[in-house]
Amino acid sequence: MSAGSTEQHTLEAGAITLSGVLMQALTHIGPAVGLLFTFQAIAAVTGVSVSLALGIGGLAMSLVAVSVIQLSKKRSSAGGYFSWVSEIIGPRTGFMVAWAFLLFEPIGAGINLAFMGGIIESILQSTTGFYLPWWLIALAGTALLTVISLFGLKLSIAVVVAMGSFEVLVGLALAFTGLLNPGDGGFNFAPFLPTEAVSFNGLFLGVVFSIFTFAGFESVAPLAEESANPAKTLPRAVILSLVIAIAFFLFVGWGVLVGWGTNDIASFISNGAPVLELAQNLWGPWWVLVLIAFINSVIGIGIAVQSASSRVLFGMARSGVLPKGLAVVHPKRRTPTNAVLLQSFITLIVSIGGGFLLGTQGVFAFAGIVTVMLIIVVYISGNVSVWKLYRKTYPSEFSTLKHLIIPIASSLLLLYVGYKTLFPLPTGTNAWAPIVALAWLVIGGIIVTVLSARGHLGTLERAGDAMTGATATLDDPASD
């Protein structure tokens, strides 16, 4: 193989360090988007106990994180879940994990751009009388994401670090201000109390939104090839991002609700943009910082999604699973140009098409249900991998607590959240969300069955390799 051929299909090794990978994961979670949307969505189903629902969701993710730590100790693969499951359980299950990822990850940028467009359109019209269609805002956002992504991962991550830091600081500042200036109900801990939940069922519906909020900390896996010392950097970034996100949402959710007034939760739920109104009441003209943080967060999520998804598309093309044209790398910037453009097209279709079909807020809620269902498949597969790895390969190190009880507890909690997502079924157009998720998994299962029956397990393995950021090239494909 010539040096030029290798270079054509190779990304820039060591382009980002721990801080960059950490902010990729944290920004993907989207602190300011959670600030403007998630708190109100959780309050709508659980009442005042928003921080409690977030805490339970955070607990579920923390139990999942135990499995991440235990797996990374013995299998320091930069690919995270995808490579762990493929190696420990098998390529069929690994492919299903990759298949789940291929639906919930690429749509992330589009749903957030549509949501942002709707918010900005409403604010501009109500405050200035100027009408700017939401879809033009989404279109401009897609163009911006494309340009940033095409100029290389270093630039993308630098922008992500700056944006992520800003939105976290703004959220913390608003929460502190709310606690110092409580609304109707005074200073209290009601958002943490189960007695303040409208019902047990409502509480766990709030947990569904909480898990959607925290989903994304595992999104760093596709950046393995471009990370410095990925075997150590990626697991550390996964854990740190989750710890920071849980602390942020618990504290900020508490501060926002206390600042609004825990005795007036009904108006918080019915308000078009309660967090922005709270910022106006507390900060006066400086409320615009919260709006900027929100816009900043949407763009940051978009960059994180573009970076992760385009690397997946690139990897699958380089491994021979997708058309070879998607494996083209820019000779100077070392970015997967065609893969970035394809991801931008997906973002455009999801944002504009989804926004018109479901509404700018409806597409966000719809995708949240789909994501929760698919992410449960990924996380439970990791829990099973922990048990199997230590039970079969390292029996002398097997811990009943870490390798059996915690994975089971995590899986049961996730399954219960999935059950509450399905029963009772969501209403309206959201009733189709579980069907979409289940149909996607069925299609993946059919693909696995057909390829296995025809003796093409190598194709599944190559797809798994692509999802992990493996360095196979088109000139040296794995054998079927």
N, C-alpha and C positions, 0 to 999 in steps of 0.2 A: 504494500500500500504506500502511495507517495505521501510526502509530508503535506503537500497541498491538499490532498484528499482528506487527510486527517483533520487539518485545520478548518476545512470547510464545514465539518460537522462537529466541532468542538467548541464549547462555551469557555468563557474566561475563568480559569481555576483561581480560587482564593480571592475573588473580587470583593467579598463581604465578610466581616468579622462578626463576633457574637452580638455586639450592640445592634448591628444592622439586621441580623436574623431575628433578634428579639423584637425589634420594632416592626419587622415584617409580620410576625405573629400577632403582636398586640394591636397594630393598626388594622389588621384583617378582622379582628374582633370588633373594632369600631366603637370606642368609648363614647364619642359624642352622638353617634347615631342611636346607641342605646339610651343615652340621656334624653333625646327628643322623642323617641318612639317607644322603646321597650317599657319604660316606667309606666307610661299611660296604658299600654296594652296589658301589662300585668295587673295594674290597678283595676282595669275594667272587668277582670274575671275573679280577682282575689280580694279586692277592697284595699284597705290600708296596708295589709301585710306584704308589701312589695319586697322589702329587704329580706323577709323570711323566705319568700319564694326564690329570690335570687340566691339566698344562702343554701337552700336545698339543691338548687341547680348547681351551685358551686361545689357542694359536697359531692354530688354525683361526678362532676368533672375531676375533683380531687382524687376520688377513688380510682377513676380512670387513669389519672396521672401516676398512681402507684404502679400500675401495670406498665406504663411507659418507662418508668425508672428501672423496674426489674428486668424488662426486656433489653433496655439499652446497656445494662451491665454485662450481659452475655452475648448480645448481638448488636454490636455498635454500628449497624448499618445506617448510613445516612438517609436511607429511604423511609425510615420509620415504619408505620403500620403496614404499608404495602409489602415491603420486603420481609418483615417479620412474619406476617401471616402466610405469605407464599412459601417461605422456607420451612416454617414450623408446622403449619397445618397442611399446606399443599398449594400448587399453582391454581387449582380450580377456585378455592376459597379466596386466594389472593387476587385473582382476576375479578371476583365479585366485589371485593373491597375497592379495587381500582374502578370498576364500573359504577359503583355508587358515587365515588369521588367525581367522575366525569359528568354527573348531572348537577350535583349541588355546588360544586366549586365554580365552574365557568359562568353561572348565571348571577353570581354575587354582585359584580360591578353594575350590571344592567338594572337590577331591582333597586339598588340604592340610588342610581342616577334618576330613575323615574320618580322615586320618593322625594328626592331633593328637588326635582323640577316642580312637583306639585306644591311643596312647601314654599319655594321662592315665588312661584306664580301667585299664590294666595297672599303672601306678605306684601309683595309689590302692589297688588291691586288694592289691598285694604289700607295701606299706609300712604301710597302716592297716587293711586288711581290709574297707574300705568299697567297695561296688560302685556305680559310677556309669556307666550305659550310655554307650558312645561316641557313640551317635546323639543323645543329649540334649545332649552337649557340642557336637556339630556343629550342632545346632539353635540352641543359644544363641549360637554363633559367628556363624551366619548372621544372626540377629536383630541382633547388635551391629554387624555390617558394614552392614546395611541402615540402621540409625539414623545411623551416622556418615556414610554416603554421602548420605543425604537432607538433612543439615545443611550441605552445601556443600563445594566442592573445597578452600577455604581451610582448613577444619577437618580434612578428610581428609588433606591434605598436611602440616599441622602435626603430626598424630598420626604420620604416616609418618616424618617427619624425626626425631622423638623416638625412635620405636621402632627405626628403622634404625640410628641412632647407638648405642643401647644394645646391640643384638645384635652389632654389629661389635666394640665394646669388650670384651664378654664373651668372644667367640670368640678375640680376640687375647690376652686375659689367660690363657685356658686353654692356648693354644698355648705361650706363654712359660713357664708353670708346668710343662708337659710337657717342654719342652726342658731346664729346670733340674733336673727330677726324672725322668730317663729310666728306663724299665722294662727288662725283659729284652732285652739287645742293646746297651744303653748309648746314648750320644749318637752318632748317625751320620747319613749322608745317603742311607740305603737307599731311602727313599720316592721319591727322584729317579732311581734307577738302573734302566736297562732290564734288567740282569742279574737283578734281583729279581722281575721279572714271571714269573708261572707259565707263560705262553706268549705268543707274538706275537698270537694270536687273542684271548686273554684281555685283553691290553693294549688292543686296539682296542675290545673290548666295554666296557672301562672308559671309553674316550674317548666312547662313545655317552652314557653317564651324565654325563660331563663337559659335553658340549654341552647336554644337558638342563639342567644346573646353571646354565650361563651364559645360556641363552635367557631373554629378557625385557628385555634392555637396549634393545631397539627399541620397547618398549611405550609410550613417551612420545608417539608420533605422534598418537594420538587426542586428546591434551590441547592440541593446537596453538592452538585458538581461545581457550583460557583462559590461555595462557602469555604472559608479557611478551617481546616481540621474538622470536617463535618461530623465525624463520629462522636466528637465531644460537644461541638457547638450546637448542633440541632437539638439533642435531648435537653441541654441546659436551657436553650431558648424556649422550648415547649413548656417546661416547668415554670420558669420565671414569668413568662407571659401570662400563664394561667393564674399564678399567685397574685400578680399585679392587677389583673382584670377583676378577680374576685374581690380584692380589697377595695378597688375603685368603685365597683357597682354597689357593694354593700353600703359604703360610706355615702356616696353621692345620692343613692336612692333615698337613704334616711334623711339627708340634708334637704333634698328637694321637697319631700312630702311634709316635713316639719315646717319648712319655709312657706309652703303653700297653705298649710293648715290641715292637720289630720282629721279635724271635725268637719271638713268641707270637701271630702274626697269625691263627692258626686260632681261638683263643679270641675274638679281636676280631670275627671273622666270625660265630661261632656265638652270641655274646652277644645277648640281647634288646635291650639299649640300651647299647652299650659306651661311648659318649661320656659318658652320664650316670654310669655306674659309674666311669669315669676321673675325672670331676669329684668324685664322692664320695670317692675315694681321695686326691685331691690337695687338695681344699678342705674336706673334712669337711662340716659342715652348710651351708656356703655353696654346695654343689653346686646348690642350688635356683635359683641365679642362671642356670644353664645351662637349666634347665627353663623358667624365666620367659622367657629369651631365645628359646627355641623357640616357646613360645606367642605371644610378642610377634611373632616372625617370621611365623608363620602368619596372624595378624591383619593384619600389615603387608602381606603378599602379597595377602590378601583385599581390603584397601582399594585396593591398586594395581590389582587385576583389576577390582573394581567400578567404579573411576573410568574406566579405559580402555574396558572393554567397554560400559558404559552410554553413553559418549559415541559409540561406534560405532553402537549401536542408535538413539540419538537422531539422529545424522547421517543414517543411512539412511532414517529416517522423515521427516526434514525434507526430504530430497531426493526423497521420493515412492516409495522402494523398499520400505519397510515401512509398516504402518498409521500414519496421521497421529497417532493417540493417543499414540504413543511419542515424539512431538516436543514434547509439552507441557513447559513449564519453570515451576518454582515462581516466582511473582511477586516474592518477597522474596529467597529463597536462591539463585535463578538455577541450580537443579539440575534435570536432566531426570528428574522424579519417576517417571513411568511406566516409563522406560527402566531406572532404578535398581531398581524393583520387579520388572521382568521378569528382570533379571540376578540378583537375589536368589533368584527362583524357580528359575533355572537352577542356581545354587549349591546350593540345597536339594536338588534332584533328583539332582545329581551326587554330593553328599556322602552323603546317606542311601541313595539307590538304588545308587550305585556301591559304597558301603561294604558293604551287605548282599550285593550280587551278587558282588563280587570280593574282599572283605575290606578292612580299613582300610589295610593296606600294599599289598595287591594292586592296588587302584585307583590308587595312586601310581605303581607300576611300569608298569602298563598305559598310563596317560596319558603317562608319560615316553617310551615307544616311539612313540606316536602323535605327540607333539609334535616329537620329533627328526625324524621323516620329513617332517612338514609344514614345519618351520622350514628344512629343507634346500632346499625348493622356493623359499621366500622369499629366502633368502640367495643362491642361485645366480642367481635372476632379477635381483638387484641387481648381481651380478658381470657378467652379460651387458649390463646397462644401462650400466655404466661403459665397457666396450669400445665399444659402439655410439655413445654420446654423444661420446666424444673422437675416435673414428675418423671419424665422419661429420660432426659439427658443429664440432669444434675440432681439425682435423688438424694444425695448426701446434704444438699443445701436447701432441700424443699422445706418451706415454712408454711404451716397450716394457715397462719394468719395472712401473710403476704401473698401466697400463691394459690390459696383456695378460698378462704372466707371473704377477703376483700374483693377479689374478682367476682365471686358469686353475688355479694351484696351490691356491687356496682352494676352488674348485669340485671339483677332483679329490679333495682331502682329504675334503670333505663327502660326495661320492659314495661314497668308500670306506667312510666311517662308515655311510652308508645301506646299503651292501652288507653290511657286517658285522652290521647290524641284522636284515637279512632272511635271511642265509645264514651259519650254519644258522638256521632259524626258531626263534623263542623257543618255549619249552615251556609246556604247560598252557594256562591261559586267556590268557596273554600271546601265544600264537600267533595270536589274533584281532586283536591290536593293529595289525599291518601291514595286515591286510585292511580294518580300519576306516578307516585313513588313506588307503589306495588307493581304497576305495569312495567316500570323501568327495571326493577329487580327480576321480574319474570322474563323479560327480553334477555337480560344478562344470563339468566339461568339457561335459556334456550341456546344461546351462543356457546356456553360452556358445554352443554350436553352434545351439541352437534360436533364441535371441535374434538371433544373427547372420543366420541363414537368413530370419528374418522382418523383417529390417531394423531391429531395435531396438538398435542400438549405443549410442544415447543412454541406455538403461537401464543398460548396463554402465558408461558414463561417470559417471552419477549415483551408482551404487554406489561407484565409485572415489572420487568427490568426498566421499562420506559418510565413507569410511574415512580421509580425509586431514584431516577437520575443516574442510572447505570451508564457506563461509558462504552457500550458496544457500538459499532459503527455499521453503516450500511454495507461496507465491503466485507464485514465479518459477521453475518447474521447467525443466530443460534439455529441449530438444526432441529427440524421437526422430528 
